[in-house]
């Protein structure tokens, strides 16, 4: 139950941070949506604190910010083409691993085992 509560609080913080990022990008509708989702998680946190069971599979996911994976030149130094290609391959591999982790997370949540 404590792990579930920690997970819910972490997800709420992640949703609020994503809303702030959306607001900085002037995506006010996206920010409002993310804040509504965070408020919904707050209700689930209250239920979890009250000892009620919470279906983790129904918790909204935090959208990935595409800017987190953008590659840019470091401090005005142009990157060699080989390095750019390698970094793009690594970013793609990381995105695939992230999707795989999300899939496993959903599967474990459906099985009721969120500690994995």
C-alpha positions as CSV (number, residue, x, y, z in Angstrom):
1,X,0.0,0.0,0.0
2,X,2.9,2.4,0.8
3,X,4.5,1.6,-2.6
4,X,1.2,2.4,-4.3
5,X,0.9,5.7,-2.5
6,X,4.5,6.7,-3.4
7,X,3.8,5.8,-7.0
8,X,0.7,7.9,-7.1
9,X,2.5,10.9,-5.5
10,X,5.4,10.6,-8.0
11,X,2.9,10.4,-10.9
12,X,1.1,13.5,-9.6
13,X,4.4,15.5,-9.4
14,X,5.3,14.3,-12.9
15,X,2.0,15.5,-14.3
16,X,2.4,18.9,-12.7
17,X,5.9,19.2,-14.1
18,X,4.7,18.3,-17.5
19,X,1.9,20.9,-17.2
20,X,4.5,23.5,-16.4
21,X,6.6,22.5,-19.4
22,X,3.5,22.8,-21.6
23,X,2.7,26.2,-20.2
24,X,6.3,27.4,-21.0
25,X,5.7,26.2,-24.6
26,X,2.5,28.3,-24.6
27,X,0.4,25.2,-24.9
28,X,-2.3,26.3,-22.4
29,X,-4.8,23.7,-23.4
30,X,-2.2,20.9,-22.9
31,X,-1.3,22.4,-19.5
32,X,-4.9,22.5,-18.4
33,X,-5.4,18.9,-19.4
34,X,-2.3,17.8,-17.5
35,X,-3.4,19.7,-14.4
36,X,-6.8,18.1,-14.6
37,X,-5.1,14.7,-14.7
38,X,-3.0,15.6,-11.7
39,X,-6.1,16.6,-9.8
40,X,-7.6,13.2,-10.7
41,X,-4.6,11.5,-9.2
42,X,-4.9,13.6,-6.1
43,X,-8.3,11.9,-5.5
44,X,-6.7,8.5,-6.0
45,X,-4.0,9.5,-3.4
46,X,-6.8,10.3,-0.9
47,X,-8.5,7.0,-1.6
48,X,-5.2,5.1,-1.2
49,X,-4.5,6.9,2.1
50,X,-7.9,5.9,3.2
51,X,-7.1,2.2,2.6
52,X,-9.2,1.8,-0.5
53,X,-7.8,-0.2,-3.4
54,X,-6.6,1.8,-6.4
55,X,-6.4,0.5,-10.0
56,X,-2.9,1.5,-11.1
57,X,-3.7,0.7,-14.7
58,X,-6.1,3.6,-14.8
59,X,-3.4,6.2,-13.8
60,X,-2.7,8.5,-16.7
61,X,0.8,8.4,-18.2
62,X,3.0,11.4,-18.3
63,X,3.6,12.5,-21.9
64,X,7.2,12.5,-23.1
65,X,8.5,15.9,-24.1
66,X,10.1,15.5,-27.5
67,X,12.6,18.2,-26.5
68,X,14.1,15.8,-24.0
69,X,15.4,13.8,-26.9
70,X,16.5,16.6,-29.2
71,X,20.1,16.7,-30.1
72,X,21.8,20.1,-30.6
73,X,25.2,21.4,-31.0
74,X,27.1,21.9,-27.8
75,X,28.1,25.5,-27.2
76,X,28.5,26.4,-30.8
77,X,30.8,23.5,-31.7
78,X,29.5,21.6,-34.8
79,X,29.1,17.9,-34.4
80,X,30.8,15.6,-36.8
81,X,28.3,13.6,-39.0
82,X,29.4,10.3,-37.5
83,X,28.7,11.5,-34.0
84,X,25.3,12.9,-35.0
85,X,24.4,9.5,-36.5
86,X,25.5,7.7,-33.4
87,X,23.6,10.0,-31.1
88,X,20.4,9.7,-33.2
89,X,20.7,5.9,-33.0
90,X,21.2,6.0,-29.3
91,X,18.2,8.3,-28.9
92,X,16.1,5.9,-31.0
93,X,17.2,3.0,-28.9
94,X,16.4,4.9,-25.7
95,X,12.9,5.7,-26.9
96,X,12.3,2.0,-27.8
97,X,13.5,1.0,-24.3
98,X,11.2,3.6,-22.8
99,X,8.2,2.2,-24.7
100,X,9.1,-1.3,-23.6
101,X,9.3,-0.2,-20.0
102,X,5.9,1.4,-20.3
103,X,4.5,-1.8,-21.7
104,X,6.0,-3.8,-18.9
105,X,4.7,-1.3,-16.3
106,X,1.2,-1.7,-17.6
107,X,1.5,-5.5,-17.6
108,X,2.8,-5.5,-14.0
109,X,0.1,-3.1,-12.9
110,X,-2.6,-5.3,-14.5
111,X,-1.1,-8.3,-12.5
112,X,-1.2,-6.2,-9.4
113,X,2.6,-6.3,-8.9
114,X,3.8,-2.7,-9.0
115,X,7.1,-3.4,-7.2
116,X,8.7,-4.8,-10.4
